[in-house]
Amino acid sequence: MRWGLVFWGLLIVVAVGAIVALCLRPATVIGVSEKSLAYSLRGAADADETGRCEEIEGDTRFACTAPIHSTTKASEVEVEVDDFGCWKTLSDGGPSDQLSGCITVTDLIRAGD
């Protein structure tokens, strides 16, 4: 009887851990999608429109077109993503042109945006 309780207790702990990981850093569980990265970039740039991202090197580098710093003109930026779904833009323009952030569960569930 005790082993049954231990088993179910461990199963619940693992399930709760997986749910927390999915909510906080979904890319560690399901990977980075071009669409979720574009939504995350939009949020960090405080832009009105969502741009596009396209994978250019494995699953760590993406070329994204997005309005940066609320400008109306879309800019092409290269974005580097780590294993946890956190990203930063790579630019020659200096630190003021760099954006960074992490993909969250809200970036995954945006629909019809």
N, C-alpha and C positions, 0 to 999 in steps of 0.2 A: 504493500500500500504506500509506503514512504517513497519508493522509487517512482511510482506513478505521479506523486505530487512534485517531486524534483523535476521529472521530465516536463510536466506541464508548466511548472514555474519557469524553467529555462526557455521553453518554447515561447512563453509570453514575453520574457525579457528580450529575446532575439527579435520577435515581431515588433515590439515597441521600438527597438533600436533601428530596425529597417525603416519604419514609418518616419522616425525623426530624421534619419539620413535623407530620405526622399524629400521631406519638407524643407530641410535646411540646405542641403547640397545635392539636388537631384541629379546633377551630371555625374556624380560618383556612382550612382546606381544605374542610370539609363543612358548616360553619355550626353554629348553636346550635339544639338541639332542646329542647323543653320537658322531656322525660324526662331528658336528660343534665344539664340545669341543676338539676333536682330532686335527682338523685343527688349532684351536686357540693355543693349546699346542705346535703344531709343529712350529708355527710362533714365539712363545715366546722362544722356545728352539733353534731357528735358525737351525732347523734340515732339512736334505734333504728328509727324508721320513716321511710319516704320520703314526702314530701308531694307536692303537685302544683304545677305551674307552668303559667301560661297567658299567652300573648303578648298584650300590651295596646297596644303602640305600636311598629309596625315590627318589627324584630328586635333592638331594643336595650332594651326595657323589658318586664318580665314581672311578673305578680302571682303570688306563690307562697304556698302554705299549707304550713307545715312547723313541727315542734317546734324552737324556738330555745333554745339553751343547755340541752339535755337536759331541758327541762320536758315534762310529759306533755300539756299543752294546746298545740294547734297554733295558731300565730299567722299572721296574714296580713301579708306583707311585700312591698314593691315592690323589685324587683331590676333593676339597670341593668347591661347587658353591653356590653363594648367589642368591637372588631373581632378581638381575639386570643382571645376566649372567656373573658376574665377579668371577674369580676362583683363587685358590692358591693351590700349591702342599703341601702335608703334608708329612714331612720326618723326620727321626731321625738323618739325617746327618748334620744338622746345617743350618744356614741362607744362605750359599753359594750354597746349593743344592735346595733351594726353588725357584720356578718360580711362577709368577702370571700374570694375564691378564684378559681381558674381551672379550667375544664373540662379534664379530662385524658382520655386514652384509656380509663382504667378506668371513667370515668363513662359512656362510650359502650357498653361491652361487658357491663355488668351485666345479667344475664338472670334472670328469675324471682325477683327480689328484692322 
